């Protein structure tokens, strides 16, 4: 039974990490688009 909370915590951390990763990628993509628009 000790493994259950640990796996839940691991899942939570991995989800949180994925959210941060995706938001960072989106932010980079948007900033890249903005720089392209500014240069044009």
Backbone as ProteinMPNN parsed JSONL, in Angstrom:
{"seq_chain_A": "XXXXXXXXXXXXXXXXXXXXXXXXXXXXXXXXXXXXXXXX", "coords_chain_A": {"N_chain_A": [[0.825, -1.208, 0.0], [2.106, 1.122, 0.38], [3.194, 1.919, -1.936], [1.252, 3.071, -3.506], [0.552, 5.91, -2.839], [2.987, 6.996, -3.523], [3.289, 6.481, -6.26], [1.162, 7.975, -7.175], [2.025, 10.524, -6.495], [4.255, 10.67, -8.111], [3.054, 10.607, -10.627], [1.641, 13.008, -10.51], [3.744, 14.864, -10.356], [5.008, 14.372, -12.801], [3.008, 15.158, -14.566], [2.797, 17.857, -13.921], [5.331, 18.685, -14.679], [5.207, 18.19, -17.43], [3.25, 20.047, -18.16], [4.605, 22.445, -17.649], [6.686, 22.181, -19.459], [5.311, 22.14, -21.948], [4.046, 24.658, -21.881], [6.287, 26.281, -21.889], [7.375, 25.674, -24.385], [5.305, 26.617, -26.022], [5.396, 29.306, -25.399], [7.918, 29.983, -26.382], [7.458, 29.519, -29.072], [5.495, 31.462, -29.658], [6.923, 33.82, -29.12], [8.836, 33.619, -31.077], [7.273, 33.872, -33.378], [6.4, 36.482, -33.0], [8.782, 37.898, -33.233], [9.345, 37.409, -35.88], [7.214, 38.731, -37.08], [7.822, 41.328, -36.326], [10.195, 41.799, -37.657], [9.354, 41.864, -40.241]], "CA_chain_A": [[0.0, 0.0, 0.0], [2.982, 2.287, 0.425], [3.551, 2.28, -3.303], [0.152, 3.818, -4.11], [0.727, 7.365, -2.768], [4.22, 7.372, -4.206], [3.015, 6.491, -7.702], [0.285, 9.119, -7.411], [2.885, 11.704, -6.428], [5.087, 10.633, -9.314], [2.179, 10.995, -11.725], [1.366, 14.432, -10.347], [4.967, 15.587, -10.707], [5.238, 14.242, -14.244], [2.008, 16.0, -15.229], [3.2, 19.24, -13.682], [6.52, 18.902, -15.505], [4.756, 18.253, -18.823], [2.571, 21.329, -18.322], [5.644, 23.475, -17.712], [7.409, 21.986, -20.718], [4.432, 22.558, -23.044], [3.865, 26.111, -21.82], [7.556, 26.891, -22.294], [7.47, 25.519, -25.838], [4.34, 27.534, -26.624], [5.911, 30.658, -25.209], [9.014, 30.143, -27.347], [6.853, 29.583, -30.402], [4.856, 32.768, -29.794], [7.951, 34.863, -29.183], [9.463, 33.479, -32.393], [6.332, 34.462, -34.332], [6.401, 37.929, -32.8], [10.023, 38.451, -33.791], [9.197, 37.329, -37.339], [6.299, 39.808, -37.452], [8.51, 42.6, -36.13], [11.231, 41.962, -38.685], [8.678, 42.114, -41.53]], "C_chain_A": [[0.866, 1.267, 0.0], [3.325, 2.796, -0.978], [2.485, 3.182, -3.94], [0.322, 5.341, -4.017], [1.964, 7.83, -3.529], [3.996, 7.455, -5.713], [2.11, 7.665, -8.065], [1.095, 10.411, -7.433], [3.751, 11.8, -7.678], [4.281, 11.082, -10.535], [1.902, 12.497, -11.688], [2.563, 15.269, -10.783], [5.219, 15.526, -12.208], [4.242, 15.097, -15.028], [2.38, 17.468, -15.108], [4.385, 19.603, -14.57], [6.13, 19.034, -16.981], [4.046, 19.571, -19.108], [3.571, 22.462, -18.478], [6.384, 23.395, -19.042], [6.583, 22.496, -21.905], [4.247, 24.072, -23.043], [5.133, 26.84, -22.246], [7.724, 26.817, -23.807], [6.522, 26.476, -26.549], [4.827, 28.973, -26.533], [7.034, 30.945, -26.199], [8.464, 30.295, -28.765], [6.228, 30.958, -30.643], [5.881, 33.885, -29.909], [8.664, 34.823, -30.527], [8.566, 34.111, -33.459], [6.344, 35.983, -34.218], [7.654, 38.561, -33.388], [9.965, 38.439, -35.312], [8.293, 38.472, -37.81], [6.984, 41.165, -37.336], [9.536, 42.849, -37.221], [10.614, 42.266, -40.056], [8.073, 43.507, -41.569]], "O_chain_A": [[0.393, 2.351, -0.344], [3.696, 3.955, -1.163], [2.802, 3.975, -4.827], [0.242, 6.01, -5.047], [1.982, 8.919, -4.104], [4.462, 8.39, -6.364], [2.263, 8.275, -9.123], [0.881, 11.279, -8.28], [3.95, 12.882, -8.228], [4.771, 11.843, -11.368], [1.928, 13.167, -12.72], [2.411, 16.263, -11.494], [5.602, 16.526, -12.815], [4.6, 15.694, -16.044], [2.289, 18.227, -16.073], [4.435, 20.692, -15.14], [6.658, 19.887, -17.693], [4.221, 20.151, -20.18], [3.407, 23.334, -19.331], [6.67, 24.415, -19.669], [7.105, 23.204, -22.766], [4.289, 24.699, -24.101], [5.068, 27.89, -22.886], [8.163, 27.779, -24.437], [6.885, 27.077, -27.559], [4.684, 29.753, -27.474], [7.092, 32.027, -26.784], [8.956, 31.105, -29.55], [6.412, 31.548, -31.707], [5.716, 34.799, -30.717], [9.052, 35.863, -31.06], [9.056, 34.811, -34.345], [6.302, 36.686, -35.228], [7.591, 39.642, -33.974], [10.475, 39.351, -35.963], [8.576, 39.109, -38.825], [6.751, 42.053, -38.157], [9.724, 43.985, -37.657], [11.266, 42.849, -40.923], [7.468, 43.89, -42.571]]}, "name": "protein", "num_of_chains": 1, "seq": "XXXXXXXXXXXXXXXXXXXXXXXXXXXXXXXXXXXXXXXX"}
